[in-house]
Amino acid sequence: MFARVSTYQPGPDSSGAPTEDTVNRVLALPGCLGIYYLLGKDNKSLSITLWEDEEALAGSAEAAARIRSETSAEQHMQILGVEEFDVLTRHLKD
């Protein structure tokens, strides 16, 4: 599994939360396994998308960049960075 982590700085008039449309667009990308949005106390937000394999991660790059750009403009957020990771372990309690 692979992950893409995008870091944002929401503007003063932004909640940092994605719209349902944004979430659905990301989840519809081939190989997408899930998405998390996080808002920190310092008003920095993160999106973490999970991908079934490296090919899905790479194949989603162009569409994800377009969604990220459109969403950040709509939500008045600055994109601070985008990084990709190999997920080494995953554990969730039932």
Stockholm file with secondary structure:
# STOCKHOLM 1.0

chainA/1-94         MFARVSTYQPGPDSSGAPTEDTVNRVLALPGCLGIYYLLGKDNKSLSITLWEDEEALAGSAEAAARIRSETSAEQHMQILGVEEFDVLTRHLKD
#=GR chainA/1-94 SS CEEEEEEEEECTTCCCCCCHHHHHHHHTSTTEEEEEEEECTTSCEEEEEEESSHHHHHHHHHHHHHHHHHHHHHTTEEEEEEEEEECCCCCCCC
#=GC SS_cons        CEEEEEEEEECTTCCCCCCHHHHHHHHTSTTEEEEEEEECTTSCEEEEEEESSHHHHHHHHHHHHHHHHHHHHHTTEEEEEEEEEECCCCCCCC
//
